[in-house]
Amino acid sequence: MNRAELDQIKERLLADRNRILAAAQETLEDINNTNVDDLNDEVDIATAEQSETISLRLRDREASLLSKIDETLARIEDEGEDFGHCEICGAEIGVQRLLARPVATMCIQCKERQEKDERGFAG
């Protein structure tokens, strides 16, 4: 992977990180600004609570992604030693995969094998 590709991936990770943090701040502000007294009836209250629950669930998933982004940025900052290599087999992950999913830690073959194994346990 060349420096330009690495910089492109890093920029995308930083943009994703900023987007997630902004969305989390917006959700927090929405929750703090919700006034139950302004809602007209039980249906409005239930709708507001459901919307809040969905937003919090989404932010929880994004918190997991934020953690992966931070780990990936740390790997890149460590001179890219581990970045771009599969944590299972050590092979290069591939630039196209990393451009599509910068937080990927496995090559496509190992990821497919993992997903197949998970499906086997689920079924």
C-alpha positions in Angstrom: 0.0 0.0 0.0 1.4 3.4 -0.9 1.4 6.5 1.2 -1.4 8.2 -0.7 -3.7 5.2 -0.2 -2.9 5.1 3.5 -3.6 8.8 3.8 -6.9 8.3 2.0 -7.9 5.6 4.4 -6.8 7.7 7.4 -8.9 10.7 6.1 -11.9 8.4 5.8 -11.5 7.1 9.3 -11.2 10.5 10.7 -14.3 11.7 8.8 -16.3 8.7 10.0 -15.1 9.3 13.6 -16.1 13.0 13.4 -19.5 12.0 12.0 -20.2 9.5 14.8 -19.2 12.0 17.5 -21.4 14.7 16.0 -24.3 12.3 15.8 -23.8 11.2 19.4 -23.7 14.9 20.5 -26.9 15.6 18.6 -28.7 12.6 20.2 -27.6 13.7 23.6 -28.9 17.2 22.9 -32.2 15.9 21.6 -32.6 13.7 24.7 -31.8 16.6 27.0 -34.1 19.0 25.2 -37.1 16.7 25.2 -39.8 18.0 27.5 -42.5 15.5 28.4 -44.8 18.4 29.3 -44.8 19.5 25.6 -46.2 16.2 24.5 -49.9 16.1 24.1 -50.9 12.5 25.1 -49.6 9.0 25.8 -49.2 8.2 22.2 -46.8 11.2 21.7 -44.9 10.2 24.8 -44.6 6.6 23.6 -43.5 7.8 20.2 -40.9 10.1 21.7 -39.6 7.3 24.0 -39.5 4.8 21.1 -37.5 7.3 18.9 -35.1 7.9 21.8 -34.6 4.2 22.3 -33.9 3.6 18.6 -31.4 6.6 18.6 -29.6 5.2 21.7 -29.4 1.7 20.1 -27.9 3.2 17.0 -25.4 5.3 19.0 -24.4 2.1 20.9 -23.6 0.4 17.6 -21.7 3.4 16.5 -19.7 3.4 19.7 -18.5 -0.1 18.8 -17.5 1.2 15.3 -15.8 4.2 17.0 -13.7 1.8 19.0 -12.7 0.0 15.9 -11.8 3.3 14.2 -9.6 4.3 17.1 -7.9 1.0 17.1 -7.3 1.2 13.3 -6.0 4.8 13.6 -3.6 3.6 16.3 -2.3 0.8 14.0 -1.8 3.3 11.2 0.1 5.6 13.5 2.4 2.8 14.6 4.1 3.1 11.2 1.4 0.8 9.8 3.1 -2.3 11.1 -0.1 -4.3 11.6 -2.4 -2.3 9.4 -3.3 -3.9 6.2 -2.4 -7.5 7.2 -4.9 -10.1 8.3 -4.9 -10.8 12.0 -5.6 -14.5 11.3 -3.2 -15.5 8.5 -0.9 -12.5 8.1 -1.6 -12.0 4.4 -2.2 -8.5 3.0 -5.8 -7.6 3.3 -5.8 -5.6 0.0 -6.2 -2.0 -0.7 -9.7 -2.3 -2.3 -11.0 -4.0 0.8 -9.5 -1.5 3.1 -10.8 1.4 1.0 -14.3 -0.2 1.3 -14.0 -1.1 5.0 -11.0 0.6 6.6 -11.5 -1.1 10.0 -11.2 -4.6 8.4 -8.7 -6.7 10.3 -9.1 -9.9 8.2 -8.5 -10.7 4.6 -11.6 -11.6 2.6 -10.9 -15.4 2.8 -10.5 -15.4 6.6 -13.6 -13.2 7.0 -15.7 -15.5 4.8 -14.5 -18.5 6.7 -15.4 -16.8 10.0 -18.9 -15.9 8.7 -19.4 -19.4 7.5 -18.4 -20.8 10.9 -20.7 -18.4 12.6 -23.6 -19.4 10.4 -22.9 -23.0 11.2 -23.2 -22.3 14.9 -26.3 -20.2 14.5 -28.2 -22.8 12.4 
